[in-house]
Amino acid sequence: MKILTGNDLKTGDVIWWTGLDWSRFVKDATDVGDKGEAILHREEAARRVNSPYIISAEQTDDGPRPGHIKDRVRALGPTVRPDLTLKPADPDAGEWVI
């Protein structure tokens, strides 16, 4: 599975391509298959995303899980402050990163 990620130009938030728009939540990301490069160029040219790139992911029951730890950290939020992550009440959130 291939998904797109980047940063929101207005807020700097990590965002994920949903197939129609961008979301702050990796669970909303969709597989772009071989269309990733075309979507990347279109979205970057429209100035909706900063530094977009394609990553490998695996589909889980909770949605896509980025294949590389760097992108799992980006998906969750700061690891030094679990209370500021996108899943602050989830006691198992840290296990998702590793």
ZASEGU-818652 format. One record per residue: x, y, z of N, C-alpha, C in turn. Coordinates in Angstrom, 3 decimals. Example, Ala and Ser with C-alpha at 12.3 -4.5 7.8 and 13.67 -1.06 7.14 Angstrom:
2
<npx=13.190&npy=-5.690&npz=7.800&capx=12.300&capy=-4.500&capz=7.800&cpx=13.200&cpy=-3.300&cpz=7.800> $
<npx=12.850&npy=-2.250&npz=7.080&capx=13.670&capy=-1.060&capz=7.140&cpx=12.900&cpy=0.030&cpz=7.870> $
END
This chain:
98
<npx=0.845&npy=-1.171&npz=0.000&capx=0.000&capy=0.000&capz=0.000&cpx=0.888&cpy=1.230&cpz=0.000> $
<npx=0.539&npy=2.232&npz=-0.797&capx=1.248&capy=3.505&capz=-0.861&cpx=0.293&cpy=4.626&cpz=-0.457> $
<npx=0.757&npy=5.493&npz=0.464&capx=-0.053&capy=6.632&capz=0.879&cpx=0.775&cpy=7.907&cpz=0.765> $
<npx=0.086&npy=9.044&npz=0.726&capx=0.751&capy=10.334&capz=0.600&cpx=0.686&cpy=11.094&cpz=1.916> $
<npx=1.763&npy=11.780&npz=2.225&capx=1.817&capy=12.622&capz=3.409&cpx=2.572&cpy=13.899&cpz=3.077> $
<npx=2.425&npy=14.875&npz=3.917&capx=3.111&capy=16.154&capz=3.773&cpx=2.740&cpy=17.016&cpz=4.968> $
<npx=2.879&npy=18.324&npz=4.811&capx=2.508&capy=19.249&capz=5.871&cpx=1.552&cpy=20.298&cpz=5.330> $
<npx=0.573&npy=20.648&npz=6.139&capx=-0.387&capy=21.685&capz=5.783&cpx=0.339&cpy=23.027&cpz=5.690> $
<npx=0.111&npy=23.763&npz=4.625&capx=0.804&capy=25.033&capz=4.428&cpx=0.394&cpy=26.094&cpz=5.448> $
<npx=-0.844&npy=26.044&npz=5.915&capx=-1.321&capy=27.066&capz=6.861&cpx=-0.909&cpy=26.780&cpz=8.296> $
<npx=-1.003&npy=25.521&npz=8.713&capx=-0.799&capy=25.183&capz=10.125&cpx=0.507&cpy=24.450&cpz=10.409> $
<npx=1.085&npy=23.832&npz=9.386&capx=2.272&capy=23.012&capz=9.581&cpx=1.946&cpy=21.595&cpz=10.025> $
<npx=0.666&npy=21.294&npz=10.237&capx=0.251&capy=19.962&capz=10.670&cpx=0.659&cpy=18.901&cpz=9.655> $
<npx=0.964&npy=17.719&npz=10.165&capx=1.175&capy=16.559&capz=9.302&cpx=-0.184&cpy=16.192&cpz=8.732> $
<npx=-0.235&npy=15.965&npz=7.419&capx=-1.510&capy=15.624&capz=6.778&cpx=-1.342&cpy=14.416&cpz=5.861> $
<npx=-2.465&npy=13.765&npz=5.583&capx=-2.503&capy=12.517&capz=4.821&cpx=-3.575&cpy=12.619&cpz=3.744> $
<npx=-3.282&npy=12.134&npz=2.547&capx=-4.207&capy=12.199&capz=1.421&cpx=-5.332&cpy=11.187&cpz=1.580> $
<npx=-6.592&npy=11.660&npz=1.483&capx=-7.757&capy=10.802&capz=1.693&cpx=-8.365&cpy=10.272&cpz=0.396> $
<npx=-7.875&npy=10.756&npz=-0.707&capx=-8.476&capy=10.403&capz=-1.993&cpx=-9.215&cpy=11.583&cpz=-2.582> $
<npx=-9.658&npy=12.493&npz=-1.713&capx=-10.354&capy=13.701&capz=-2.153&cpx=-9.726&cpy=14.968&cpz=-1.591> $
<npx=-9.149&npy=14.866&npz=-0.419&capx=-8.620&capy=16.025&capz=0.289&cpx=-7.544&cpy=15.541&cpz=1.262> $
<npx=-7.152&npy=16.379&npz=2.197&capx=-6.136&capy=16.042&capz=3.191&cpx=-6.749&cpy=15.972&cpz=4.575> $
<npx=-6.226&npy=15.096&npz=5.422&capx=-6.698&capy=14.902&capz=6.794&cpx=-5.511&cpy=14.885&cpz=7.745> $
<npx=-5.730&npy=15.299&npz=8.977&capx=-4.698&capy=15.212&capz=10.019&cpx=-4.558&cpy=13.794&cpz=10.551> $
<npx=-5.446&npy=12.905&npz=10.180&capx=-5.485&capy=11.562&capz=10.749&cpx=-5.093&cpy=10.507&cpz=9.723> $
<npx=-4.035&npy=9.753&npz=10.020&capx=-3.547&capy=8.736&capz=9.101&cpx=-4.609&cpy=7.670&cpz=8.836> $
<npx=-5.537&npy=7.466&npz=9.750&capx=-6.580&capy=6.456&capz=9.537&cpx=-7.455&cpy=6.798&cpz=8.333> $
<npx=-7.446&npy=8.073&npz=7.922&capx=-8.238&capy=8.513&capz=6.769&cpx=-7.500&cpy=8.359&cpz=5.446> $
<npx=-6.209&npy=8.014&npz=5.496&capx=-5.393&capy=7.929&capz=4.275&cpx=-5.874&cpy=6.787&cpz=3.388> $
<npx=-5.710&npy=6.971&npz=2.101&capx=-6.125&capy=5.966&capz=1.133&cpx=-4.946&cpy=5.541&cpz=0.261> $
<npx=-5.015&npy=4.338&npz=-0.229&capx=-3.971&capy=3.800&capz=-1.104&cpx=-4.022&cpy=4.546&cpz=-2.443> $
<npx=-2.885&npy=5.108&npz=-2.857&capx=-2.835&capy=5.858&capz=-4.117&cpx=-2.322&cpy=5.007&cpz=-5.269> $
<npx=-1.835&npy=3.827&npz=-4.964&capx=-1.344&capy=2.936&capz=-6.009&cpx=-0.298&cpy=3.604&cpz=-6.878> $
<npx=-0.453&npy=3.494&npz=-8.180&capx=0.517&capy=4.091&capz=-9.100&cpx=0.184&cpy=5.534&cpz=-9.475> $
<npx=-0.840&npy=6.107&npz=-8.847&capx=-1.236&capy=7.496&capz=-9.131&cpx=-0.597&cpy=8.506&cpz=-8.182> $
<npx=0.239&npy=8.026&npz=-7.261&capx=0.825&capy=8.885&capz=-6.240&cpx=1.586&cpy=10.080&cpz=-6.772> $
<npx=2.469&npy=9.859&npz=-7.743&capx=3.279&capy=10.959&capz=-8.283&cpx=2.401&cpy=12.042&cpz=-8.903> $
<npx=1.391&npy=11.654&npz=-9.656&capx=0.504&capy=12.637&capz=-10.293&cpx=-0.250&cpy=13.455&cpz=-9.241> $
<npx=-0.736&npy=12.793&npz=-8.213&capx=-1.454&capy=13.492&capz=-7.142&cpx=-0.505&cpy=14.442&cpz=-6.419> $
<npx=0.702&npy=13.970&npz=-6.130&capx=1.705&capy=14.806&capz=-5.459&cpx=1.942&cpy=16.108&cpz=-6.211> $
<npx=2.208&npy=15.995&npz=-7.495&capx=2.515&capy=17.178&capz=-8.291&cpx=1.322&cpy=18.121&cpz=-8.381> $
<npx=0.122&npy=17.567&npz=-8.548&capx=-1.082&capy=18.395&capz=-8.628&cpx=-1.341&cpy=19.145&cpz=-7.326> $
<npx=-1.243&npy=18.452&npz=-6.203&capx=-1.520&capy=19.063&capz=-4.905&cpx=-0.454&cpy=20.081&cpz=-4.505> $
<npx=0.796&npy=19.788&npz=-4.828&capx=1.868&capy=20.733&capz=-4.509&cpx=1.742&cpy=21.992&cpz=-5.372> $
<npx=1.404&npy=21.822&npz=-6.643&capx=1.229&capy=22.970&capz=-7.544&cpx=0.045&cpy=23.832&cpz=-7.109> $
<npx=-0.981&npy=23.212&npz=-6.549&capx=-2.159&capy=23.951&capz=-6.075&cpx=-1.906&cpy=24.607&cpz=-4.721> $
<npx=-0.732&npy=24.359&npz=-4.170&capx=-0.306&capy=24.933&capz=-2.886&cpx=-1.228&cpy=24.551&cpz=-1.723> $
<npx=-1.620&npy=23.276&npz=-1.731&capx=-2.424&capy=22.753&capz=-0.620&cpx=-1.584&cpy=21.979&cpz=0.380> $
<npx=-0.330&npy=21.663&npz=-0.007&capx=0.524&capy=20.836&capz=0.852&cpx=1.986&cpy=21.212&cpz=0.622> $
<npx=2.751&npy=21.129&npz=1.682&capx=4.181&capy=21.417&capz=1.611&cpx=4.968&cpy=20.118&cpz=1.692> $
<npx=5.936&npy=19.956&npz=0.823&capx=6.839&capy=18.802&capz=0.804&cpx=6.123&cpy=17.456&cpz=0.866> $
<npx=5.165&npy=17.218&npz=-0.029&capx=4.486&capy=15.917&capz=-0.006&cpx=5.395&cpy=14.798&cpz=-0.505> $
<npx=5.161&npy=13.602&npz=0.009&capx=5.911&capy=12.436&capz=-0.469&cpx=5.093&cpy=11.167&cpz=-0.275> $
<npx=5.495&npy=10.141&npz=-0.979&capx=4.822&capy=8.843&capz=-0.965&cpx=5.546&cpy=7.936&cpz=0.021> $
<npx=4.764&npy=7.211&npz=0.822&capx=5.359&capy=6.244&capz=1.747&cpx=4.657&cpy=4.896&cpz=1.628> $
<npx=5.343&npy=3.878&npz=2.065&capx=4.749&capy=2.541&capz=2.153&cpx=3.997&cpy=2.432&cpz=3.469> $
<npx=2.909&npy=1.708&npz=3.436&capx=2.116&capy=1.487&capz=4.640&cpx=1.477&cpy=0.107&cpz=4.549> $
<npx=0.976&npy=-0.346&npz=5.680&capx=0.224&capy=-1.599&capz=5.702&cpx=-1.175&cpy=-1.304&cpz=6.220> $
<npx=-2.157&npy=-1.982&npz=5.659&capx=-3.537&capy=-1.801&capz=6.105&cpx=-3.760&cpy=-2.596&cpz=7.384> $
<npx=-4.331&npy=-1.950&npz=8.393&capx=-4.678&capy=-2.622&capz=9.643&cpx=-6.167&cpy=-2.411&cpz=9.905> $
<npx=-6.673&npy=-3.006&npz=10.955&capx=-8.081&capy=-2.814&capz=11.326&cpx=-8.381&cpy=-1.360&cpz=11.667> $
<npx=-7.359&npy=-0.616&npz=12.117&capx=-7.528&capy=0.797&capz=12.479&cpx=-7.162&cpy=1.739&cpz=11.345> $
<npx=-6.910&npy=1.217&npz=10.159&capx=-6.515&capy=2.042&capz=9.022&cpx=-5.057&cpy=1.826&cpz=8.690> $
<npx=-4.520&npy=2.631&npz=7.782&capx=-3.128&capy=2.450&capz=7.375&cpx=-2.141&cpy=2.698&cpz=8.514> $
<npx=-1.069&npy=1.915&npz=8.525&capx=0.018&capy=2.098&capz=9.489&cpx=1.287&cpy=2.302&cpz=8.673> $
<npx=1.890&npy=3.503&npz=8.741&capx=3.110&capy=3.756&capz=7.980&cpx=4.173&cpy=2.697&cpz=8.255> $
<npx=4.910&npy=2.337&npz=7.216&capx=5.914&capy=1.299&capz=7.331&cpx=7.171&cpy=1.716&cpz=8.073> $
<npx=7.511&npy=2.973&npz=8.017&capx=8.742&capy=3.449&capz=8.648&cpx=8.422&cpy=4.160&cpz=9.965> $
<npx=9.253&npy=3.958&npz=10.966&capx=9.015&capy=4.543&capz=12.286&cpx=8.915&cpy=6.076&cpz=12.232> $
<npx=9.699&npy=6.708&npz=11.373&capx=9.640&capy=8.174&capz=11.253&cpx=8.219&cpy=8.628&cpz=10.937> $
<npx=7.576&npy=7.943&npz=10.003&capx=6.232&capy=8.342&capz=9.605&cpx=5.176&cpy=7.915&cpz=10.619> $
<npx=5.451&npy=6.864&npz=11.395&capx=4.530&capy=6.508&capz=12.481&cpx=4.578&cpy=7.574&cpz=13.568> $
<npx=5.765&npy=8.108&npz=13.853&capx=5.888&capy=9.200&capz=14.828&cpx=5.163&cpy=10.431&cpz=14.296> $
<npx=5.338&npy=10.741&npz=13.019&capx=4.649&capy=11.891&capz=12.420&cpx=3.142&cpy=11.714&cpz=12.519> $
<npx=2.652&npy=10.486&npz=12.344&capx=1.216&capy=10.219&capz=12.379&cpx=0.626&cpy=10.370&cpz=13.776> $
<npx=1.406&npy=10.023&npz=14.779&capx=0.904&capy=10.056&capz=16.158&cpx=1.046&cpy=11.424&cpz=16.800> $
<npx=2.177&npy=12.058&npz=16.597&capx=2.449&capy=13.341&capz=17.249&cpx=3.660&cpy=13.208&cpz=18.146> $
<npx=3.941&npy=14.221&npz=18.935&capx=5.177&capy=14.220&capz=19.728&cpx=5.251&cpy=13.061&cpz=20.715> $
<npx=6.357&npy=12.333&npz=20.664&capx=6.517&capy=11.184&capz=21.555&cpx=7.007&cpy=11.596&cpz=22.933> $
<npx=7.540&npy=12.795&npz=23.058&capx=8.015&capy=13.252&capz=24.364&cpx=6.887&cpy=13.824&cpz=25.212> $
<npx=5.754&npy=14.098&npz=24.590&capx=4.592&capy=14.614&capz=25.304&cpx=3.347&cpy=13.847&cpz=24.835> $
<npx=3.119&npy=12.645&npz=25.364&capx=1.970&capy=11.847&capz=24.929&cpx=0.633&cpy=12.578&cpz=25.079> $
<npx=0.562&npy=13.532&npz=25.989&capx=-0.679&capy=14.276&capz=26.166&cpx=-0.964&cpy=15.208&cpz=24.986> $
<npx=0.014&npy=15.430&npz=24.118&capx=-0.177&capy=16.294&capz=22.951&cpx=-0.341&cpy=15.512&cpz=21.648> $
<npx=-0.355&npy=14.173&npz=21.734&capx=-0.512&capy=13.373&capz=20.525&cpx=-1.948&cpy=13.429&cpz=20.032> $
<npx=-2.193&npy=12.835&npz=18.885&capx=-3.548&capy=12.759&capz=18.348&cpx=-4.390&cpy=11.707&cpz=19.065> $
<npx=-3.757&npy=10.894&npz=19.938&capx=-4.460&capy=9.866&capz=20.714&cpx=-4.079&cpy=9.990&cpz=22.185> $
<npx=-4.310&npy=11.139&npz=22.826&capx=-3.814&capy=11.334&capz=24.193&cpx=-4.415&cpy=10.385&cpz=25.231> $
<npx=-5.610&npy=9.887&npz=25.013&capx=-6.255&capy=9.015&capz=25.996&cpx=-5.975&cpy=7.538&cpz=25.741> $
<npx=-5.262&npy=7.221&npz=24.674&capx=-4.999&capy=5.834&capz=24.320&cpx=-3.713&cpy=5.364&cpz=24.991> $
<npx=-3.798&npy=4.500&npz=26.007&capx=-2.595&capy=4.066&capz=26.720&cpx=-1.653&cpy=3.223&cpz=25.858> $
<npx=-2.160&npy=2.663&npz=24.754&capx=-1.355&capy=1.826&capz=23.869&cpx=-0.804&cpy=2.582&cpz=22.667> $
<npx=-0.999&npy=3.887&npz=22.612&capx=-0.582&capy=4.675&capz=21.454&cpx=0.923&cpy=4.567&cpz=21.203> $
<npx=1.713&npy=4.559&npz=22.245&capx=3.157&capy=4.467&capz=22.090&cpx=3.600&cpy=3.166&cpz=21.443> $
<npx=2.877&npy=2.085&npz=21.714&capx=3.192&capy=0.794&capz=21.122&cpx=2.963&cpy=0.795&cpz=19.611> $
<npx=2.055&npy=1.645&npz=19.160&capx=1.743&capy=1.745&capz=17.742&cpx=2.952&cpy=2.272&cpz=16.975> $
<npx=3.712&npy=3.169&npz=17.601&capx=4.884&capy=3.765&capz=16.941&cpx=5.963&cpy=2.715&cpz=16.748> $
<npx=6.257&npy=1.940&npz=17.772&capx=7.311&capy=0.934&capz=17.693&cpx=6.746&cpy=-0.269&cpz=17.010> $
END
